[in-house]
Amino acid sequence: MVYIRGRVILILMLALGLGFVAVSPSPVSAAEKPDKGGIIVWAVHESMPSFDMHYDTSYILAQPVGPIYNGLVTQDPYNNGKIVGDLAERWEISGDGKRITFFLHKGVKFHDGSDFSCADAQYTMDKLADRKRTHPTFVTVIEEVYDNSSCTDDYTLVVSLKRPSAALMTLLSGAHAAMMKKGIAETVDRKDPKFLVGTGPFKFKSYTPGVDFQGERNPNYWKPGLPHIEGYRAVVMSDLTKIFASFRARQLTMTGIGRHLERPEAEILKRDFPDAVVAIGPRATWDNFIMNVSKPPFNDIRVRKAVALATDREKMIEIAVEGWGLLGGFIGPHTPFALPTEELQKYPQFGPDMQKRQAEAKRLLAEAGYANGLDVELMLRRGPLYERGALSRQDDLKKVGINVKISLVDTAANSDRQKKSDFQANTAPAAVHMDDPDLYYARFTCGAPSNYGKYCNPEFDKLFDEQSRTFDVEKRAEITRKMERILLEDIPDDRGYYWKSSMGYWNRVQNWPPLLGTTVYNYGKFEQVWCQDGRCM
């Protein structure tokens, strides 16, 4: 147990078969005045490819850069991700669902002292829908529904849609929908730190490629009394062993934000570090094996089925994440939109008999003309967990005659080649930045910018459009489950497993929010977090 300011909080419980469960703190009460000061330090595994939250979507960018900005709306991390106002103090949705009016806060300043106004919000909305300036993940969803934005006055933004969208408000509440300054974002190169001018609780301080990114408290933040800490530092560390050693040496406040803690390490913290907190939660991130279905060999469904049959997911979970993973299909198993586990397990690729599955995979390959095996090149994004999972799959596929040659690439190269569909197969564990079906499934719609494997099924597209217009969760889930069944038959991508969020931090850090599916990206920007006596380690 850990005693925090007179409250007894059971931080860790060892649950049989489940590992640790963290009891997350509540928002600060009026009776508990936060201490000021302190620097939060955590690890990211690679340097960021740019500073543009719209264009590059990896956590290595989102975590350090997110606190520099605000959105029109945001998620309340202390209330299960409920959408609440941020730069917009309120909003109204028209009866037909095709117009959203945002009423903006007055008196908000950018870090350079200039005023935030509707013109900046209008510019940002247009940018989010622009294929040339925004990551395919967002464009795929937004361009289907976005018509235009207009300003009634300096503090009233009207967003007009082509059709109602059940996903748009959720998308706008994510960290990546950061409101940017028009005059900066349209003229400054995204790889120049001068790009980083926001309205958020922290300002850009410094960036050293390969070393760290630092932010400092915005003394003129438009939300009174916030933030509480003085700043933060994201340190580049590619080695998980080094990250844990640095944490134990108290050189890091936390291993990572929702990341960088493995099961054996959690056991060590529980045993030897009573002032360490271990937090575990769901995560909207998965291992994948994207197949380019536009050319051989993966234009043949029999080869794709063979890959899925041969992959031992249970083994991969043990090898890659020490058992801290979940089996799932094409949408997060922690969401209400996924197929029930019992139905998922009826599909051949989830069957319990690996020998039977391997025999069927060999039969399908022979039928497809590959009785003597085939060679496949896998483009693999660098990262220790990514590489472990890929090696496990490589071993599985070799057993049925598929010889996988792994080509390691960094995040920037992987992203560039994905956008060109320049690969046979690709593993770059993917994520959605918000737990919404549009974001999970848009990547499989015909011609979508994020459809890197060039899969196309008109029936799937029809269902995608239908669910995207459906606001009732249960009715929407009925449609998304039909979509998942189609993908489980067509196999444009083979999902290995879904990760769990896991992290360690020192209990001097107060009011850290619960881990939700997308905490890796949306963690509250350190607004409400504080450190006892102004010391974070």
Backbone torsions as a table, in degrees:
resi	resn	phi	psi	omega
1	MET	NA	151.6	178.0
2	VAL	-123.1	130.9	179.4
3	TYR	-97.1	121.6	-177.9
4	ILE	-124.8	109.0	174.8
5	ARG	49.5	47.7	175.1
6	GLY	84.6	-6.3	178.2
7	ARG	-102.9	138.3	176.7
8	VAL	-97.9	117.3	-178.2
9	ILE	-119.9	122.6	175.3
10	LEU	-79.7	104.3	-173.0
11	ILE	-79.4	-41.9	-175.0
12	LEU	-125.9	136.9	171.6
13	MET	-131.7	131.8	177.9
14	LEU	-87.7	108.0	-178.6
15	ALA	-101.1	129.7	-175.1
16	LEU	-54.3	118.6	176.8
17	GLY	79.7	-4.7	-175.3
18	LEU	-116.0	-10.1	-178.0
19	GLY	82.4	-140.5	-174.8
20	PHE	-102.3	149.7	174.4
21	VAL	-121.6	130.5	179.6
22	ALA	-99.0	135.8	172.2
23	VAL	-90.0	114.3	-171.5
24	SER	-88.0	144.1	-179.1
25	PRO	-71.2	158.6	176.9
26	SER	-91.5	166.8	175.2
27	PRO	-57.9	157.4	-176.8
28	VAL	-61.4	131.3	177.1
29	SER	-85.2	162.6	-178.6
30	ALA	-62.9	-28.5	-177.6
31	ALA	-79.5	-11.4	-176.7
32	GLU	-115.5	98.8	-176.4
33	LYS	-81.0	122.9	-178.3
34	PRO	-66.1	144.2	171.8
35	ASP	-78.2	151.1	179.4
36	LYS	-100.9	150.9	174.2
37	GLY	104.6	171.2	178.0
38	GLY	104.1	151.4	178.1
39	ILE	-118.9	127.5	175.4
40	ILE	-93.0	128.6	-177.8
41	VAL	-122.9	131.2	177.9
42	TRP	-145.8	173.9	-174.4
43	ALA	-108.7	142.5	165.7
44	VAL	-124.1	153.4	-168.7
45	HIS	-91.1	-1.7	-175.7
46	GLU	-159.8	157.2	174.7
47	SER	-72.5	150.2	-177.2
48	MET	-75.0	145.1	-178.8
49	PRO	-75.6	-26.4	176.8
50	SER	-160.6	-174.9	178.8
51	PHE	-109.9	8.1	-175.1
52	ASP	-94.2	109.3	-179.0
53	MET	-63.5	-23.4	179.5
54	HIS	-81.3	-36.1	-171.0
55	TYR	-86.2	-38.4	179.6
56	ASP	-118.5	132.4	-168.2
57	THR	-114.8	3.3	-178.5
58	SER	-64.2	153.0	176.1
59	TYR	-60.7	-27.2	-178.2
60	ILE	-64.4	-18.6	173.3
61	LEU	-99.3	-45.7	-173.2
62	ALA	-61.7	-40.2	-176.2
63	GLN	-68.0	-49.8	-179.7
64	PRO	-73.9	-33.2	-173.2
65	VAL	-88.6	-27.5	-176.8
66	GLY	-50.0	-44.2	-177.5
67	PRO	-66.5	-8.5	179.7
68	ILE	-79.7	-16.8	-172.8
69	TYR	-122.0	168.3	165.7
70	ASN	-124.0	162.7	171.3
71	GLY	-109.6	175.1	171.8
72	LEU	-62.0	-44.3	175.6
73	VAL	-130.7	169.8	179.9
74	THR	-148.7	172.4	174.1
75	GLN	-92.8	139.9	171.7
76	ASP	-86.8	105.1	-175.3
77	PRO	-68.9	-12.8	179.9
78	TYR	-95.7	-1.3	-178.1
79	ASN	-133.1	48.7	175.5
80	ASN	57.4	33.0	175.7
81	GLY	76.1	19.7	179.3
82	LYS	-57.1	138.5	-179.9
83	ILE	-77.0	125.2	179.7
84	VAL	-132.8	165.3	-179.6
85	GLY	-69.3	149.9	173.8
86	ASP	-128.1	-97.1	173.9
87	LEU	-69.5	-25.2	173.1
88	ALA	-91.1	122.5	179.1
89	GLU	-77.1	-23.7	174.3
90	ARG	-163.1	170.5	178.7
91	TRP	-152.8	157.6	178.8
92	GLU	-130.6	138.4	178.1
93	ILE	-112.3	129.7	-177.9
94	SER	-65.3	162.1	-177.8
95	GLY	-58.9	-33.5	179.8
96	ASP	-88.1	0.3	177.2
97	GLY	73.6	10.0	-174.2
98	LYS	-105.5	5.6	178.3
99	ARG	-145.1	128.7	177.1
100	ILE	-120.3	124.7	179.2
101	THR	-107.2	120.8	179.9
102	PHE	-104.2	127.6	177.2
103	PHE	-101.4	112.1	-169.1
104	LEU	-87.7	149.2	173.9
105	HIS	-63.4	142.7	174.8
106	LYS	-95.2	152.8	176.3
107	GLY	82.6	11.3	178.6
108	VAL	-81.5	132.6	-178.9
109	LYS	-113.5	142.4	167.3
110	PHE	-73.0	166.8	-178.1
111	HIS	-63.9	-20.9	178.2
112	ASP	-88.4	4.9	177.0
113	GLY	93.8	-8.3	179.7
114	SER	-80.3	160.6	-177.6
115	ASP	-80.1	140.4	168.0
116	PHE	-84.8	131.3	-179.3
117	SER	-140.2	178.7	-179.5
118	CYS	-58.2	-31.9	-179.4
119	ALA	-60.0	-36.5	178.1
120	ASP	-70.0	-40.5	178.5
121	ALA	-66.6	-40.3	177.9
122	GLN	-63.0	-45.3	177.6
123	TYR	-58.5	-45.3	-178.1
124	THR	-63.3	-42.7	179.3
125	MET	-61.6	-42.3	177.9
126	ASP	-63.8	-39.6	179.9
127	LYS	-64.6	-40.9	-179.2
128	LEU	-62.3	-23.9	-178.9
129	ALA	-98.4	6.7	-175.2
130	ASP	-99.9	117.0	-177.5
131	ARG	-59.9	-29.6	-176.8
132	LYS	-78.5	-20.2	-172.3
133	ARG	-119.7	0.6	-174.8
134	THR	-138.0	147.9	-178.5
135	HIS	-60.9	142.9	-179.5
136	PRO	-53.1	-31.9	-179.6
137	THR	-56.3	-41.9	-178.3
138	PHE	-82.1	-44.5	-177.8
139	VAL	-58.7	-40.9	-178.7
140	THR	-54.8	-40.0	-178.7
141	VAL	-82.8	-47.4	-171.2
142	ILE	-72.5	-42.2	-174.4
143	GLU	-64.6	-23.0	178.9
144	GLU	-70.5	-25.3	-173.4
145	VAL	-119.0	-23.4	-172.8
146	TYR	-79.9	131.0	175.3
147	ASP	-104.3	-63.8	179.0
148	ASN	-165.6	171.4	173.4
149	SER	-126.8	151.4	177.4
150	SER	-144.7	159.5	-179.4
151	CYS	-112.2	117.0	174.6
152	THR	-70.5	-38.9	172.8
153	ASP	-155.0	-170.0	-175.6
154	ASP	-64.8	-16.2	-174.2
155	TYR	-129.0	21.5	178.0
156	THR	-135.5	114.1	-179.7
157	LEU	-107.2	128.9	177.0
158	VAL	-112.4	117.6	179.0
159	VAL	-102.7	118.6	179.8
160	SER	-101.5	134.8	-176.1
161	LEU	-114.4	152.8	175.5
162	LYS	-72.1	-30.1	-180.0
163	ARG	-157.4	162.9	175.7
164	PRO	-61.8	147.1	-179.8
165	SER	-134.1	120.1	177.6
166	ALA	-73.2	-15.6	-172.7
167	ALA	-100.8	-20.6	-166.8
168	LEU	-61.1	-46.8	-179.0
169	MET	-63.3	-36.3	176.5
170	THR	-63.1	-44.5	-180.0
171	LEU	-62.0	-42.2	-178.3
172	LEU	-69.8	-16.8	179.8
173	SER	-85.4	-5.2	-179.6
174	GLY	-82.7	158.7	-178.3
175	ALA	-59.3	-31.1	-176.0
176	HIS	-73.6	-13.4	177.1
177	ALA	-89.6	42.4	-177.3
178	ALA	-64.0	134.8	175.9
179	MET	-79.9	121.9	-174.3
180	MET	-109.4	157.7	178.4
181	LYS	-78.6	123.9	-175.5
182	LYS	-54.1	-50.1	-175.2
183	GLY	-67.5	-20.8	179.0
184	ILE	-90.6	-54.8	-172.9
185	ALA	-63.6	-26.1	-178.3
186	GLU	-90.0	-8.2	-176.4
187	THR	-123.2	-26.4	-175.7
188	VAL	-94.5	136.5	178.7
189	ASP	-60.6	138.1	-176.2
190	ARG	-64.5	-15.4	179.0
191	LYS	-96.1	3.4	178.3
192	ASP	-97.0	126.8	179.3
193	PRO	-56.4	-20.0	177.4
194	LYS	-65.1	-13.3	176.3
195	PHE	-64.1	-24.2	-169.0
196	LEU	-85.8	73.8	174.5
197	VAL	-122.6	108.9	-178.6
198	GLY	-127.0	-166.5	177.4
199	THR	-114.5	6.1	-167.8
200	GLY	-74.3	179.4	-176.2
201	PRO	-68.8	-15.4	179.8
202	PHE	-131.2	149.4	177.8
203	LYS	-106.8	155.5	174.7
204	PHE	-65.3	133.9	177.6
205	LYS	-111.5	-54.8	-178.2
206	SER	-162.1	158.4	175.5
207	TYR	-145.3	126.9	174.9
208	THR	-123.0	108.0	-177.8
209	PRO	-52.6	134.0	179.8
210	GLY	79.2	-3.7	-177.5
211	VAL	-120.2	-68.8	-177.5
212	ASP	-165.1	168.6	172.8
213	PHE	-128.8	132.4	-177.4
214	GLN	-125.4	139.5	174.3
215	GLY	-122.5	151.1	179.7
216	GLU	-127.0	153.9	-176.6
217	ARG	-55.1	134.8	174.2
218	ASN	-84.3	106.4	-175.2
219	PRO	-69.2	-15.2	-178.1
220	ASN	-112.7	28.4	-178.3
221	TYR	-59.9	139.4	-172.8
222	TRP	-75.7	-8.5	174.3
223	LYS	-98.3	109.7	-172.6
224	PRO	-55.2	135.0	174.3
225	GLY	82.3	-3.1	-178.0
226	LEU	-116.5	154.9	-8.5
227	PRO	-81.7	177.8	-177.2
228	HIS	-94.6	-36.8	-178.5
229	ILE	-82.3	161.0	-177.5
230	GLU	-81.1	-27.1	-178.1
231	GLY	176.4	-171.7	-179.7
232	TYR	-150.7	163.3	-179.4
233	ARG	-145.2	120.9	174.9
234	ALA	-99.8	116.5	-174.5
235	VAL	-100.6	133.5	179.1
236	VAL	-80.1	117.9	176.0
237	MET	-142.3	117.6	-177.2
238	SER	-89.7	-14.2	-174.6
239	ASP	-101.7	118.0	-178.8
240	LEU	-62.1	-34.9	178.7
241	THR	-63.3	-42.0	178.6
242	LYS	-66.0	-38.0	179.0
243	ILE	-60.4	-47.2	-178.0
244	PHE	-67.4	-39.1	177.9
245	ALA	-63.0	-40.5	179.5
246	SER	-66.9	-36.8	177.6
247	PHE	-65.5	-47.1	-179.8
248	ARG	-62.3	-31.3	177.9
249	ALA	-81.4	2.9	179.0
250	ARG	61.9	34.0	170.8
251	GLN	-91.1	-13.1	176.2
252	LEU	-122.9	141.3	173.8
253	THR	-74.9	-36.4	179.1
254	MET	-145.0	152.4	-179.3
255	THR	-62.9	-40.6	179.0
256	GLY	-176.3	171.7	177.1
257	ILE	-89.3	100.0	-176.9
258	GLY	71.6	17.0	-172.7
259	ARG	-144.5	171.9	164.4
260	HIS	67.8	31.8	170.1
261	LEU	-134.9	124.5	-179.6
262	GLU	-104.6	167.1	-172.0
263	ARG	-58.1	-48.3	179.2
264	PRO	-62.0	-33.2	179.1
265	GLU	-68.4	-37.8	176.9
266	ALA	-62.1	-37.4	176.9
267	GLU	-62.3	-41.0	179.1
268	ILE	-63.6	-43.4	179.8
269	LEU	-63.2	-42.6	179.9
270	LYS	-61.4	-39.6	-175.2
271	ARG	-78.3	-41.7	-167.3
272	ASP	-112.7	-12.1	-174.1
273	PHE	-130.0	84.7	-176.2
274	PRO	-64.4	-17.9	179.1
275	ASP	-97.1	12.1	175.7
276	ALA	-97.0	142.0	176.9
277	VAL	-108.5	131.9	174.2
278	VAL	-109.1	126.0	178.9
279	ALA	-117.7	132.4	179.3
280	ILE	-127.8	142.0	177.6
281	GLY	-162.7	178.6	177.4
282	PRO	-71.1	165.3	179.9
283	ARG	-151.3	131.4	-178.2
284	ALA	-86.7	53.0	-178.3
285	THR	-134.5	141.3	-175.9
286	TRP	-142.6	154.7	169.8
287	ASP	-80.1	140.0	-178.2
288	ASN	-136.5	168.6	173.1
289	PHE	-144.7	83.5	-176.4
290	ILE	-75.0	129.8	-179.2
291	MET	-110.5	130.5	178.5
292	ASN	-77.7	101.2	-173.2
293	VAL	-82.6	3.2	-178.4
294	SER	-86.1	-8.4	-178.5
295	LYS	-150.2	161.6	-179.6
296	PRO	-60.2	151.6	0.0
297	PRO	-90.0	-5.7	-169.7
298	PHE	-87.0	4.0	169.4
299	ASN	-75.0	-8.0	178.7
300	ASP	-100.1	117.1	-177.9
301	ILE	-58.2	-28.8	-179.4
302	ARG	-65.4	-35.9	178.1
303	VAL	-70.3	-40.8	179.1
304	ARG	-64.4	-40.0	177.7
305	LYS	-65.6	-36.8	178.8
306	ALA	-62.7	-41.0	177.6
307	VAL	-59.8	-47.3	-177.9
308	ALA	-65.2	-40.0	179.7
309	LEU	-66.7	-37.9	-173.9
310	ALA	-78.1	-19.1	-175.3
311	THR	-79.4	118.9	179.1
312	ASP	-89.7	96.8	-174.1
313	ARG	-69.6	-37.8	178.9
314	GLU	-61.8	-41.8	178.0
315	LYS	-64.4	-42.0	-179.4
316	MET	-61.5	-40.3	179.3
317	ILE	-61.8	-40.6	179.6
318	GLU	-68.6	-43.3	-176.7
319	ILE	-71.9	-44.6	-172.5
320	ALA	-80.6	-41.5	-171.5
321	VAL	-132.3	24.3	174.2
322	GLU	54.4	34.1	177.8
323	GLY	89.1	-7.0	-180.0
324	TRP	-88.3	66.6	178.0
325	GLY	-149.2	164.1	-179.5
326	LEU	-127.8	139.2	172.7
327	LEU	-71.6	142.5	179.1
328	GLY	-163.6	167.6	178.3
329	GLY	-96.9	-122.5	-172.1
330	PHE	-103.6	8.2	173.7
331	ILE	-145.3	146.6	-172.3
332	GLY	-50.0	126.0	-179.2
333	PRO	-64.6	-14.4	178.6
334	HIS	-84.9	-3.7	-178.3
335	THR	-96.4	161.2	177.4
336	PRO	-77.2	-0.5	-174.6
337	PHE	-97.5	-3.6	-175.7
338	ALA	-87.2	158.8	172.6
339	LEU	-65.0	146.0	173.9
340	PRO	-60.1	147.4	-178.1
341	THR	-55.8	-40.7	-177.7
342	GLU	-63.7	-32.0	176.6
343	GLU	-76.3	-40.8	179.3
344	LEU	-57.1	-41.3	-175.6
345	GLN	-71.0	-8.5	176.9
346	LYS	-81.0	-14.5	178.7
347	TYR	-75.5	141.8	-174.2
348	PRO	-53.9	-37.5	-177.1
349	GLN	-70.4	-8.6	176.1
350	PHE	-111.0	9.8	-179.6
351	GLY	-64.5	153.4	-174.7
352	PRO	-80.2	-18.8	-174.1
353	ASP	-94.9	97.2	-177.1
354	MET	-66.2	-35.6	179.4
355	GLN	-62.8	-42.2	177.8
356	LYS	-64.0	-41.4	179.6
357	ARG	-66.0	-41.4	178.8
358	GLN	-64.0	-40.1	178.9
359	ALA	-63.3	-41.9	179.0
360	GLU	-68.3	-36.4	177.1
361	ALA	-62.4	-43.8	178.4
362	LYS	-63.0	-40.2	179.5
363	ARG	-62.7	-44.3	-179.9
364	LEU	-64.6	-40.4	178.8
365	LEU	-64.3	-41.9	178.1
366	ALA	-63.0	-42.1	179.2
367	GLU	-63.5	-31.9	179.8
368	ALA	-83.7	-0.2	178.0
369	GLY	97.6	15.0	-178.0
370	TYR	-120.0	44.6	-179.8
371	ALA	-61.0	-28.6	179.9
372	ASN	-96.1	11.7	178.1
373	GLY	92.7	176.1	177.4
374	LEU	-152.4	158.0	179.5
375	ASP	-105.3	137.4	-179.3
376	VAL	-134.2	137.8	174.5
377	GLU	-99.2	127.6	178.8
378	LEU	-106.9	117.1	171.9
379	MET	-81.1	117.6	-173.6
380	LEU	-119.0	123.3	175.1
381	ARG	-70.3	134.7	-178.4
382	ARG	-62.2	147.2	178.1
383	GLY	152.9	133.9	-173.0
384	PRO	-57.4	-44.5	-179.7
385	LEU	-71.1	-36.0	178.2
386	TYR	-61.2	-44.2	-175.5
387	GLU	-69.1	-37.7	177.9
388	ARG	-61.1	-46.9	-179.7
389	GLY	-63.3	-39.9	-179.6
390	ALA	-65.9	-38.6	178.5
391	LEU	-66.5	-36.3	176.7
392	SER	-63.9	-44.4	179.3
393	ARG	-67.4	-40.0	177.9
394	GLN	-55.9	-43.6	178.5
395	ASP	-63.7	-42.4	179.8
396	ASP	-63.7	-45.2	-175.8
397	LEU	-69.5	-32.3	178.0
398	LYS	-60.5	-32.4	-178.2
399	LYS	-66.2	-20.2	179.1
400	VAL	-110.5	5.0	175.4
401	GLY	102.5	7.8	176.6
402	ILE	-99.7	111.1	-177.4
403	ASN	-94.7	112.9	-174.3
404	VAL	-99.9	121.3	173.0
405	LYS	-98.4	122.6	-176.1
406	ILE	-93.3	128.7	175.9
407	SER	-115.4	108.8	-177.7
408	LEU	-80.3	133.8	177.5
409	VAL	-136.0	156.5	177.1
410	ASP	-81.5	176.5	-174.6
411	THR	-60.2	-44.4	-177.5
412	ALA	-63.8	-45.8	179.9
413	ALA	-65.3	-39.6	178.6
414	ASN	-61.3	-44.7	-179.3
415	SER	-63.0	-44.5	-179.7
416	ASP	-62.1	-44.9	-177.9
417	ARG	-72.3	-32.3	175.2
418	GLN	-59.5	-46.9	-176.7
419	LYS	-62.5	-23.9	178.3
420	LYS	-96.9	-0.1	-173.1
421	SER	52.7	39.4	-176.4
422	ASP	-92.0	68.3	179.1
423	PHE	-168.1	158.9	169.0
424	GLN	-85.2	-51.7	176.1
425	ALA	-138.3	151.9	-175.8
426	ASN	-141.3	129.9	170.4
427	THR	-119.6	115.7	176.1
428	ALA	-148.3	80.0	-171.3
429	PRO	-32.7	122.7	-170.0
430	ALA	-102.3	167.4	-179.5
431	ALA	-151.3	159.7	166.1
432	VAL	-108.6	148.7	-175.4
433	HIS	-91.1	-10.0	173.1
434	MET	-144.3	143.1	-178.1
435	ASP	-80.6	72.3	-179.5
436	ASP	-130.8	138.9	-178.6
437	PRO	-55.9	-33.8	178.9
438	ASP	-57.9	-41.0	-177.6
439	LEU	-74.5	-35.3	176.8
440	TYR	-67.8	-39.7	-166.9
441	TYR	-104.3	-14.9	-178.7
442	ALA	-58.8	-30.8	-177.6
443	ARG	-66.4	-8.8	179.6
444	PHE	-110.6	5.2	178.1
445	THR	-82.9	148.7	-174.0
446	CYS	-58.5	125.4	174.5
447	GLY	75.5	6.0	-179.2
448	ALA	-66.2	143.2	179.4
449	PRO	-57.5	-30.1	-179.6
450	SER	-91.8	5.9	179.0
451	ASN	-87.1	73.9	-172.0
452	TYR	-66.8	-29.3	-179.3
453	GLY	-87.8	-1.3	175.5
454	LYS	61.4	33.7	174.4
455	TYR	-72.9	147.0	178.5
456	CYS	-152.1	124.0	176.0
457	ASN	-141.9	107.3	-176.4
458	PRO	-56.2	-34.0	178.8
459	GLU	-65.5	-39.0	176.9
460	PHE	-63.0	-43.8	-179.8
461	ASP	-61.5	-39.3	179.5
462	LYS	-61.9	-44.0	178.9
463	LEU	-68.4	-35.4	178.2
464	PHE	-59.7	-46.7	-179.5
465	ASP	-62.8	-39.9	-179.1
466	GLU	-64.7	-46.6	-178.7
467	GLN	-68.4	-31.2	-178.0
468	SER	-67.1	-22.8	178.4
469	ARG	-94.1	-4.3	-172.6
470	THR	-98.1	117.2	-175.5
471	PHE	-91.0	-25.2	178.0
472	ASP	-70.8	123.2	-173.0
473	VAL	-61.7	-44.9	-177.6
474	GLU	-66.2	-42.8	178.8
475	LYS	-66.3	-38.4	178.3
476	ARG	-65.1	-39.5	179.8
477	ALA	-63.6	-35.6	177.3
478	GLU	-60.1	-38.6	-179.4
479	ILE	-74.2	-43.8	-177.4
480	THR	-64.5	-29.7	177.9
481	ARG	-70.8	-33.9	173.2
482	LYS	-62.7	-40.2	179.6
483	MET	-64.6	-41.3	-179.6
484	GLU	-64.7	-36.7	178.4
485	ARG	-63.1	-38.6	178.0
486	ILE	-62.0	-46.8	-177.9
487	LEU	-66.9	-34.5	178.4
488	LEU	-67.8	-22.2	175.3
489	GLU	-88.2	-39.2	-175.6
490	ASP	-84.2	-28.7	176.7
491	ILE	49.1	63.1	173.7
492	PRO	-74.2	-16.4	-176.0
493	ASP	-151.3	141.8	177.3
494	ASP	-109.3	114.5	-178.8
495	ARG	-81.7	126.6	177.5
496	GLY	-79.5	-56.1	-178.6
497	TYR	-169.2	166.1	172.8
498	TYR	-103.0	137.4	-178.4
499	TRP	-77.1	166.8	166.7
500	LYS	-110.7	144.1	170.3
501	SER	-74.1	135.1	179.0
502	SER	-150.8	136.3	-179.1
503	MET	-156.9	157.2	171.5
504	GLY	-120.0	143.3	174.1
505	TYR	-149.6	160.2	-178.1
506	TRP	-81.8	144.0	-173.0
507	ASN	-73.1	0.7	169.9
508	ARG	-68.0	-23.8	177.3
509	VAL	-77.0	120.5	-176.4
510	GLN	-110.3	149.1	173.4
511	ASN	67.6	27.3	173.8
512	TRP	-70.0	133.1	-173.6
513	PRO	-74.8	162.6	176.1
514	PRO	-60.9	153.3	176.0
515	LEU	-82.9	117.4	176.1
516	LEU	-106.6	-179.2	-175.7
517	GLY	-58.9	-31.7	-176.5
518	THR	-118.8	25.5	179.1
519	THR	-58.5	-29.8	179.1
520	VAL	-54.3	-29.6	179.7
521	TYR	-107.5	-35.4	-171.3
522	ASN	-119.7	90.6	-173.2
523	TYR	-121.7	10.9	176.4
524	GLY	93.9	4.6	172.9
525	LYS	60.2	22.4	-178.3
526	PHE	63.2	15.3	-177.3
527	GLU	-60.2	-47.3	-171.6
528	GLN	-100.4	-4.3	-176.1
529	VAL	-78.9	144.5	176.4
530	TRP	-145.0	166.5	-177.3
531	CYS	-123.0	136.5	-179.3
532	GLN	-57.5	128.3	179.4
533	ASP	58.2	21.4	178.7
534	GLY	70.5	18.9	177.0
535	ARG	-122.5	126.8	-172.8
536	CYS	-97.2	-4.5	179.7
537	MET	-137.1	NA	NA
